[in-house]
Amino acid sequence: MVDKQLLKEVLGVALSNGGDFADIFFRRKTKHGHRHGAGRIERVNSGLDAGQV
């Protein structure tokens, strides 16, 4: 979770420097995968990417 007050401050700075519009975008992506062979699961992996673009 992102601090709402921090978001307000960041947007305020962006707009105070001459901007007419400011946007903040966050992304959260989960990944899951498995590899199998010879009738059995050989590897299972998962991950989480979180951040901003």
PDB file of N, H, CA, C and O in Angstrom:
ATOM      1  N   MET A   1       0.838  -1.170   0.000  1.00  0.00           N
ATOM      2  CA  MET A   1       0.000   0.000   0.000  1.00  0.00           C
ATOM      3  C   MET A   1       0.888   1.240   0.000  1.00  0.00           C
ATOM      4  O   MET A   1       1.924   1.272   0.664  1.00  0.00           O
ATOM      5  N   VAL A   2       0.486   2.230  -0.730  1.00  0.00           N
ATOM      6  H   VAL A   2      -0.356   2.204  -1.270  1.00  0.00           H
ATOM      7  CA  VAL A   2       1.243   3.469  -0.848  1.00  0.00           C
ATOM      8  C   VAL A   2       0.607   4.523   0.044  1.00  0.00           C
ATOM      9  O   VAL A   2      -0.617   4.623   0.129  1.00  0.00           O
ATOM     10  N   ASP A   3       1.435   5.295   0.698  1.00  0.00           N
ATOM     11  H   ASP A   3       2.430   5.214   0.628  1.00  0.00           H
ATOM     12  CA  ASP A   3       0.981   6.360   1.589  1.00  0.00           C
ATOM     13  C   ASP A   3       0.263   7.448   0.782  1.00  0.00           C
ATOM     14  O   ASP A   3       0.861   8.059  -0.104  1.00  0.00           O
ATOM     15  N   LYS A   4      -1.005   7.690   1.084  1.00  0.00           N
ATOM     16  H   LYS A   4      -1.491   7.194   1.804  1.00  0.00           H
ATOM     17  CA  LYS A   4      -1.793   8.673   0.336  1.00  0.00           C
ATOM     18  C   LYS A   4      -1.223  10.082   0.471  1.00  0.00           C
ATOM     19  O   LYS A   4      -1.263  10.862  -0.480  1.00  0.00           O
ATOM     20  N   GLN A   5      -0.699  10.407   1.639  1.00  0.00           N
ATOM     21  H   GLN A   5      -0.667   9.773   2.412  1.00  0.00           H
ATOM     22  CA  GLN A   5      -0.127  11.733   1.828  1.00  0.00           C
ATOM     23  C   GLN A   5       1.090  11.925   0.930  1.00  0.00           C
ATOM     24  O   GLN A   5       1.280  13.003   0.367  1.00  0.00           O
ATOM     25  N   LEU A   6       1.912  10.893   0.794  1.00  0.00           N
ATOM     26  H   LEU A   6       1.758  10.017   1.252  1.00  0.00           H
ATOM     27  CA  LEU A   6       3.079  10.962  -0.086  1.00  0.00           C
ATOM     28  C   LEU A   6       2.644  11.178  -1.535  1.00  0.00           C
ATOM     29  O   LEU A   6       3.256  11.967  -2.256  1.00  0.00           O
ATOM     30  N   LEU A   7       1.602  10.488  -1.958  1.00  0.00           N
ATOM     31  H   LEU A   7       1.106   9.847  -1.372  1.00  0.00           H
ATOM     32  CA  LEU A   7       1.092  10.664  -3.319  1.00  0.00           C
ATOM     33  C   LEU A   7       0.617  12.094  -3.546  1.00  0.00           C
ATOM     34  O   LEU A   7       0.881  12.679  -4.597  1.00  0.00           O
ATOM     35  N   LYS A   8      -0.077  12.653  -2.572  1.00  0.00           N
ATOM     36  H   LYS A   8      -0.291  12.178  -1.718  1.00  0.00           H
ATOM     37  CA  LYS A   8      -0.538  14.032  -2.688  1.00  0.00           C
ATOM     38  C   LYS A   8       0.642  14.993  -2.815  1.00  0.00           C
ATOM     39  O   LYS A   8       0.599  15.932  -3.609  1.00  0.00           O
ATOM     40  N   GLU A   9       1.689  14.758  -2.035  1.00  0.00           N
ATOM     41  H   GLU A   9       1.724  13.995  -1.390  1.00  0.00           H
ATOM     42  CA  GLU A   9       2.867  15.619  -2.090  1.00  0.00           C
ATOM     43  C   GLU A   9       3.562  15.525  -3.446  1.00  0.00           C
ATOM     44  O   GLU A   9       3.956  16.539  -4.021  1.00  0.00           O
ATOM     45  N   VAL A  10       3.706  14.314  -3.945  1.00  0.00           N
ATOM     46  H   VAL A  10       3.385  13.490  -3.478  1.00  0.00           H
ATOM     47  CA  VAL A  10       4.365  14.120  -5.240  1.00  0.00           C
ATOM     48  C   VAL A  10       3.565  14.805  -6.351  1.00  0.00           C
ATOM     49  O   VAL A  10       4.137  15.500  -7.191  1.00  0.00           O
ATOM     50  N   LEU A  11       2.265  14.612  -6.356  1.00  0.00           N
ATOM     51  H   LEU A  11       1.801  14.047  -5.673  1.00  0.00           H
ATOM     52  CA  LEU A  11       1.429  15.258  -7.369  1.00  0.00           C
ATOM     53  C   LEU A  11       1.459  16.776  -7.212  1.00  0.00           C
ATOM     54  O   LEU A  11       1.451  17.505  -8.204  1.00  0.00           O
ATOM     55  N   GLY A  12       1.492  17.245  -5.986  1.00  0.00           N
ATOM     56  H   GLY A  12       1.498  16.653  -5.180  1.00  0.00           H
ATOM     57  CA  GLY A  12       1.572  18.681  -5.744  1.00  0.00           C
ATOM     58  C   GLY A  12       2.845  19.284  -6.302  1.00  0.00           C
ATOM     59  O   GLY A  12       2.814  20.357  -6.904  1.00  0.00           O
ATOM     60  N   VAL A  13       3.964  18.605  -6.109  1.00  0.00           N
ATOM     61  H   VAL A  13       3.989  17.733  -5.620  1.00  0.00           H
ATOM     62  CA  VAL A  13       5.238  19.088  -6.659  1.00  0.00           C
ATOM     63  C   VAL A  13       5.189  19.096  -8.182  1.00  0.00           C
ATOM     64  O   VAL A  13       5.628  20.057  -8.815  1.00  0.00           O
ATOM     65  N   ALA A  14       4.660  18.039  -8.766  1.00  0.00           N
ATOM     66  H   ALA A  14       4.303  17.259  -8.252  1.00  0.00           H
ATOM     67  CA  ALA A  14       4.574  17.965 -10.231  1.00  0.00           C
ATOM     68  C   ALA A  14       3.740  19.112 -10.787  1.00  0.00           C
ATOM     69  O   ALA A  14       4.113  19.720 -11.790  1.00  0.00           O
ATOM     70  N   LEU A  15       2.644  19.404 -10.160  1.00  0.00           N
ATOM     71  H   LEU A  15       2.341  18.910  -9.345  1.00  0.00           H
ATOM     72  CA  LEU A  15       1.756  20.452 -10.662  1.00  0.00           C
ATOM     73  C   LEU A  15       2.261  21.857 -10.336  1.00  0.00           C
ATOM     74  O   LEU A  15       1.933  22.812 -11.039  1.00  0.00           O
ATOM     75  N   SER A  16       3.047  21.985  -9.287  1.00  0.00           N
ATOM     76  H   SER A  16       3.314  21.209  -8.715  1.00  0.00           H
ATOM     77  CA  SER A  16       3.556  23.312  -8.916  1.00  0.00           C
ATOM     78  C   SER A  16       4.675  23.775  -9.838  1.00  0.00           C
ATOM     79  O   SER A  16       5.045  24.949  -9.822  1.00  0.00           O
ATOM     80  N   ASN A  17       5.209  22.878 -10.630  1.00  0.00           N
ATOM     81  H   ASN A  17       4.908  21.924 -10.643  1.00  0.00           H
ATOM     82  CA  ASN A  17       6.296  23.227 -11.546  1.00  0.00           C
ATOM     83  C   ASN A  17       5.792  23.472 -12.966  1.00  0.00           C
ATOM     84  O   ASN A  17       6.548  23.323 -13.926  1.00  0.00           O
ATOM     85  N   GLY A  18       4.540  23.840 -13.104  1.00  0.00           N
ATOM     86  H   GLY A  18       3.926  23.961 -12.324  1.00  0.00           H
ATOM     87  CA  GLY A  18       4.013  24.210 -14.411  1.00  0.00           C
ATOM     88  C   GLY A  18       3.203  23.149 -15.111  1.00  0.00           C
ATOM     89  O   GLY A  18       2.698  23.388 -16.208  1.00  0.00           O
ATOM     90  N   GLY A  19       3.066  21.996 -14.520  1.00  0.00           N
ATOM     91  H   GLY A  19       3.477  21.802 -13.629  1.00  0.00           H
ATOM     92  CA  GLY A  19       2.287  20.948 -15.170  1.00  0.00           C
ATOM     93  C   GLY A  19       0.799  21.199 -15.061  1.00  0.00           C
ATOM     94  O   GLY A  19       0.326  21.726 -14.053  1.00  0.00           O
ATOM     95  N   ASP A  20       0.061  20.827 -16.085  1.00  0.00           N
ATOM     96  H   ASP A  20       0.445  20.399 -16.903  1.00  0.00           H
ATOM     97  CA  ASP A  20      -1.394  20.918 -16.059  1.00  0.00           C
ATOM     98  C   ASP A  20      -2.028  19.593 -15.651  1.00  0.00           C
ATOM     99  O   ASP A  20      -3.199  19.537 -15.277  1.00  0.00           O
ATOM    100  N   PHE A  21      -1.236  18.538 -15.731  1.00  0.00           N
ATOM    101  H   PHE A  21      -0.285  18.584 -16.035  1.00  0.00           H
ATOM    102  CA  PHE A  21      -1.743  17.206 -15.469  1.00  0.00           C
ATOM    103  C   PHE A  21      -0.600  16.374 -14.900  1.00  0.00           C
ATOM    104  O   PHE A  21       0.536  16.482 -15.360  1.00  0.00           O
ATOM    105  N   ALA A  22      -0.889  15.561 -13.919  1.00  0.00           N
ATOM    106  H   ALA A  22      -1.812  15.473 -13.545  1.00  0.00           H
ATOM    107  CA  ALA A  22       0.109  14.655 -13.351  1.00  0.00           C
ATOM    108  C   ALA A  22      -0.543  13.297 -13.141  1.00  0.00           C
ATOM    109  O   ALA A  22      -1.731  13.212 -12.829  1.00  0.00           O
ATOM    110  N   ASP A  23       0.220  12.260 -13.310  1.00  0.00           N
ATOM    111  H   ASP A  23       1.185  12.330 -13.563  1.00  0.00           H
ATOM    112  CA  ASP A  23      -0.294  10.900 -13.239  1.00  0.00           C
ATOM    113  C   ASP A  23       0.727  10.030 -12.532  1.00  0.00           C
ATOM    114  O   ASP A  23       1.931  10.200 -12.727  1.00  0.00           O
ATOM    115  N   ILE A  24       0.265   9.111 -11.724  1.00  0.00           N
ATOM    116  H   ILE A  24      -0.713   8.973 -11.566  1.00  0.00           H
ATOM    117  CA  ILE A  24       1.134   8.116 -11.084  1.00  0.00           C
ATOM    118  C   ILE A  24       0.564   6.750 -11.436  1.00  0.00           C
ATOM    119  O   ILE A  24      -0.632   6.504 -11.281  1.00  0.00           O
ATOM    120  N   PHE A  25       1.421   5.880 -11.904  1.00  0.00           N
ATOM    121  H   PHE A  25       2.393   6.080 -12.030  1.00  0.00           H
ATOM    122  CA  PHE A  25       0.998   4.556 -12.343  1.00  0.00           C
ATOM    123  C   PHE A  25       1.784   3.500 -11.582  1.00  0.00           C
ATOM    124  O   PHE A  25       3.011   3.573 -11.509  1.00  0.00           O
ATOM    125  N   PHE A  26       1.097   2.530 -11.022  1.00  0.00           N
ATOM    126  H   PHE A  26       0.101   2.471 -11.081  1.00  0.00           H
ATOM    127  CA  PHE A  26       1.737   1.427 -10.316  1.00  0.00           C
ATOM    128  C   PHE A  26       1.368   0.128 -11.006  1.00  0.00           C
ATOM    129  O   PHE A  26       0.287  -0.016 -11.577  1.00  0.00           O
ATOM    130  N   ARG A  27       2.288  -0.801 -10.936  1.00  0.00           N
ATOM    131  H   ARG A  27       3.165  -0.684 -10.472  1.00  0.00           H
ATOM    132  CA  ARG A  27       2.054  -2.096 -11.563  1.00  0.00           C
ATOM    133  C   ARG A  27       2.424  -3.195 -10.572  1.00  0.00           C
ATOM    134  O   ARG A  27       3.407  -3.086  -9.839  1.00  0.00           O
ATOM    135  N   ARG A  28       1.631  -4.236 -10.564  1.00  0.00           N
ATOM    136  H   ARG A  28       0.833  -4.324 -11.160  1.00  0.00           H
ATOM    137  CA  ARG A  28       1.928  -5.418  -9.766  1.00  0.00           C
ATOM    138  C   ARG A  28       1.650  -6.624 -10.643  1.00  0.00           C
ATOM    139  O   ARG A  28       0.541  -6.794 -11.150  1.00  0.00           O
ATOM    140  N   LYS A  29       2.644  -7.445 -10.817  1.00  0.00           N
ATOM    141  H   LYS A  29       3.545  -7.308 -10.406  1.00  0.00           H
ATOM    142  CA  LYS A  29       2.520  -8.579 -11.725  1.00  0.00           C
ATOM    143  C   LYS A  29       3.061  -9.827 -11.033  1.00  0.00           C
ATOM    144  O   LYS A  29       4.176  -9.823 -10.510  1.00  0.00           O
ATOM    145  N   THR A  30       2.281 -10.873 -11.035  1.00  0.00           N
ATOM    146  H   THR A  30       1.375 -10.877 -11.460  1.00  0.00           H
ATOM    147  CA  THR A  30       2.735 -12.140 -10.467  1.00  0.00           C
ATOM    148  C   THR A  30       3.003 -13.118 -11.612  1.00  0.00           C
ATOM    149  O   THR A  30       2.335 -13.101 -12.646  1.00  0.00           O
ATOM    150  N   LYS A  31       3.992 -13.959 -11.391  1.00  0.00           N
ATOM    151  H   LYS A  31       4.535 -13.973 -10.551  1.00  0.00           H
ATOM    152  CA  LYS A  31       4.363 -14.953 -12.392  1.00  0.00           C
ATOM    153  C   LYS A  31       4.426 -16.325 -11.730  1.00  0.00           C
ATOM    154  O   LYS A  31       4.907 -16.469 -10.606  1.00  0.00           O
ATOM    155  N   HIS A  32       3.942 -17.304 -12.434  1.00  0.00           N
ATOM    156  H   HIS A  32       3.552 -17.187 -13.348  1.00  0.00           H
ATOM    157  CA  HIS A  32       4.002 -18.682 -11.959  1.00  0.00           C
ATOM    158  C   HIS A  32       4.372 -19.560 -13.148  1.00  0.00           C
ATOM    159  O   HIS A  32       3.902 -19.346 -14.265  1.00  0.00           O
ATOM    160  N   GLY A  33       5.200 -20.524 -12.895  1.00  0.00           N
ATOM    161  H   GLY A  33       5.582 -20.697 -11.987  1.00  0.00           H
ATOM    162  CA  GLY A  33       5.565 -21.423 -13.977  1.00  0.00           C
ATOM    163  C   GLY A  33       5.989 -22.777 -13.453  1.00  0.00           C
ATOM    164  O   GLY A  33       6.300 -22.941 -12.274  1.00  0.00           O
ATOM    165  N   HIS A  34       5.995 -23.717 -14.331  1.00  0.00           N
ATOM    166  H   HIS A  34       5.742 -23.584 -15.289  1.00  0.00           H
ATOM    167  CA  HIS A  34       6.482 -25.050 -13.976  1.00  0.00           C
ATOM    168  C   HIS A  34       7.084 -25.706 -15.214  1.00  0.00           C
ATOM    169  O   HIS A  34       6.720 -25.398 -16.349  1.00  0.00           O
ATOM    170  N   ARG A  35       7.998 -26.604 -14.960  1.00  0.00           N
ATOM    171  H   ARG A  35       8.293 -26.854 -14.038  1.00  0.00           H
ATOM    172  CA  ARG A  35       8.598 -27.375 -16.042  1.00  0.00           C
ATOM    173  C   ARG A  35       8.467 -28.847 -15.678  1.00  0.00           C
ATOM    174  O   ARG A  35       8.716 -29.259 -14.545  1.00  0.00           O
ATOM    175  N   HIS A  36       8.078 -29.601 -16.652  1.00  0.00           N
ATOM    176  H   HIS A  36       7.875 -29.266 -17.573  1.00  0.00           H
ATOM    177  CA  HIS A  36       7.908 -31.018 -16.381  1.00  0.00           C
ATOM    178  C   HIS A  36       8.512 -31.829 -17.518  1.00  0.00           C
ATOM    179  O   HIS A  36       8.665 -31.353 -18.643  1.00  0.00           O
ATOM    180  N   GLY A  37       8.836 -33.022 -17.198  1.00  0.00           N
ATOM    181  H   GLY A  37       8.712 -33.408 -16.284  1.00  0.00           H
ATOM    182  CA  GLY A  37       9.385 -33.957 -18.179  1.00  0.00           C
ATOM    183  C   GLY A  37       9.431 -35.340 -17.574  1.00  0.00           C
ATOM    184  O   GLY A  37       9.450 -35.494 -16.352  1.00  0.00           O
ATOM    185  N   ALA A  38       9.448 -36.321 -18.406  1.00  0.00           N
ATOM    186  H   ALA A  38       9.432 -36.196 -19.398  1.00  0.00           H
ATOM    187  CA  ALA A  38       9.486 -37.723 -17.969  1.00  0.00           C
ATOM    188  C   ALA A  38       8.356 -38.041 -16.986  1.00  0.00           C
ATOM    189  O   ALA A  38       8.527 -38.829 -16.056  1.00  0.00           O
ATOM    190  N   GLY A  39       7.206 -37.414 -17.211  1.00  0.00           N
ATOM    191  H   GLY A  39       7.068 -36.774 -17.967  1.00  0.00           H
ATOM    192  CA  GLY A  39       6.046 -37.727 -16.388  1.00  0.00           C
ATOM    193  C   GLY A  39       6.050 -37.129 -15.000  1.00  0.00           C
ATOM    194  O   GLY A  39       5.248 -37.538 -14.159  1.00  0.00           O
ATOM    195  N   ARG A  40       6.927 -36.170 -14.728  1.00  0.00           N
ATOM    196  H   ARG A  40       7.578 -35.838 -15.410  1.00  0.00           H
ATOM    197  CA  ARG A  40       6.933 -35.565 -13.391  1.00  0.00           C
ATOM    198  C   ARG A  40       7.269 -34.075 -13.476  1.00  0.00           C
ATOM    199  O   ARG A  40       7.834 -33.604 -14.463  1.00  0.00           O
ATOM    200  N   ILE A  41       6.922 -33.373 -12.460  1.00  0.00           N
ATOM    201  H   ILE A  41       6.463 -33.755 -11.657  1.00  0.00           H
ATOM    202  CA  ILE A  41       7.254 -31.945 -12.382  1.00  0.00           C
ATOM    203  C   ILE A  41       8.711 -31.823 -11.952  1.00  0.00           C
ATOM    204  O   ILE A  41       9.117 -32.381 -10.933  1.00  0.00           O
ATOM    205  N   GLU A  42       9.488 -31.094 -12.735  1.00  0.00           N
ATOM    206  H   GLU A  42       9.158 -30.641 -13.563  1.00  0.00           H
ATOM    207  CA  GLU A  42      10.906 -30.928 -12.433  1.00  0.00           C
ATOM    208  C   GLU A  42      11.210 -29.621 -11.710  1.00  0.00           C
ATOM    209  O   GLU A  42      12.117 -29.567 -10.880  1.00  0.00           O
ATOM    210  N   ARG A  43      10.465 -28.583 -12.017  1.00  0.00           N
ATOM    211  H   ARG A  43       9.728 -28.627 -12.691  1.00  0.00           H
ATOM    212  CA  ARG A  43      10.744 -27.291 -11.401  1.00  0.00           C
ATOM    213  C   ARG A  43       9.468 -26.464 -11.334  1.00  0.00           C
ATOM    214  O   ARG A  43       8.678 -26.442 -12.277  1.00  0.00           O
ATOM    215  N   VAL A  44       9.278 -25.787 -10.209  1.00  0.00           N
ATOM    216  H   VAL A  44       9.920 -25.806  -9.443  1.00  0.00           H
ATOM    217  CA  VAL A  44       8.168 -24.859 -10.015  1.00  0.00           C
ATOM    218  C   VAL A  44       8.766 -23.539  -9.569  1.00  0.00           C
ATOM    219  O   VAL A  44       9.635 -23.508  -8.698  1.00  0.00           O
ATOM    220  N   ASN A  45       8.300 -22.443 -10.167  1.00  0.00           N
ATOM    221  H   ASN A  45       7.594 -22.468 -10.875  1.00  0.00           H
ATOM    222  CA  ASN A  45       8.797 -21.133  -9.739  1.00  0.00           C
ATOM    223  C   ASN A  45       7.673 -20.121  -9.759  1.00  0.00           C
ATOM    224  O   ASN A  45       6.671 -20.286 -10.455  1.00  0.00           O
ATOM    225  N   SER A  46       7.860 -19.073  -8.983  1.00  0.00           N
ATOM    226  H   SER A  46       8.674 -18.939  -8.418  1.00  0.00           H
ATOM    227  CA  SER A  46       6.910 -17.981  -8.969  1.00  0.00           C
ATOM    228  C   SER A  46       7.651 -16.703  -8.621  1.00  0.00           C
ATOM    229  O   SER A  46       8.751 -16.740  -8.071  1.00  0.00           O
ATOM    230  N   GLY A  47       7.047 -15.585  -8.942  1.00  0.00           N
ATOM    231  H   GLY A  47       6.153 -15.555  -9.389  1.00  0.00           H
ATOM    232  CA  GLY A  47       7.688 -14.317  -8.649  1.00  0.00           C
ATOM    233  C   GLY A  47       6.674 -13.198  -8.635  1.00  0.00           C
ATOM    234  O   GLY A  47       5.536 -13.347  -9.081  1.00  0.00           O
ATOM    235  N   LEU A  48       7.120 -12.071  -8.110  1.00  0.00           N
ATOM    236  H   LEU A  48       8.045 -11.950  -7.748  1.00  0.00           H
ATOM    237  CA  LEU A  48       6.285 -10.889  -8.017  1.00  0.00           C
ATOM    238  C   LEU A  48       7.105  -9.693  -8.462  1.00  0.00           C
ATOM    239  O   LEU A  48       8.175  -9.429  -7.913  1.00  0.00           O
ATOM    240  N   ASP A  49       6.608  -8.973  -9.452  1.00  0.00           N
ATOM    241  H   ASP A  49       5.739  -9.188  -9.897  1.00  0.00           H
ATOM    242  CA  ASP A  49       7.194  -7.720  -9.875  1.00  0.00           C
ATOM    243  C   ASP A  49       6.268  -6.612  -9.398  1.00  0.00           C
ATOM    244  O   ASP A  49       5.074  -6.624  -9.695  1.00  0.00           O
ATOM    245  N   ALA A  50       6.803  -5.679  -8.678  1.00  0.00           N
ATOM    246  H   ALA A  50       7.773  -5.669  -8.437  1.00  0.00           H
ATOM    247  CA  ALA A  50       5.999  -4.556  -8.223  1.00  0.00           C
ATOM    248  C   ALA A  50       6.832  -3.299  -8.360  1.00  0.00           C
ATOM    249  O   ALA A  50       8.020  -3.288  -8.038  1.00  0.00           O
ATOM    250  N   GLY A  51       6.216  -2.265  -8.828  1.00  0.00           N
ATOM    251  H   GLY A  51       5.251  -2.274  -9.090  1.00  0.00           H
ATOM    252  CA  GLY A  51       6.954  -1.032  -8.982  1.00  0.00           C
ATOM    253  C   GLY A  51       6.197  -0.018  -9.779  1.00  0.00           C
ATOM    254  O   GLY A  51       4.970  -0.058  -9.876  1.00  0.00           O
ATOM    255  N   GLN A  52       6.936   0.881 -10.341  1.00  0.00           N
ATOM    256  H   GLN A  52       7.933   0.913 -10.262  1.00  0.00           H
ATOM    257  CA  GLN A  52       6.332   1.953 -11.101  1.00  0.00           C
ATOM    258  C   GLN A  52       6.968   2.003 -12.465  1.00  0.00           C
ATOM    259  O   GLN A  52       8.091   1.539 -12.664  1.00  0.00           O
ATOM    260  N   VAL A  53       6.253   2.559 -13.382  1.00  0.00           N
ATOM    261  H   VAL A  53       5.340   2.935 -13.220  1.00  0.00           H
ATOM    262  CA  VAL A  53       6.749   2.672 -14.749  1.00  0.00           C
ATOM    263  C   VAL A  53       6.936   4.125 -15.068  1.00  0.00           C
ATOM    264  O   VAL A  53       7.350   4.466 -16.176  1.00  0.00           O
TER     265      VAL A  53
END
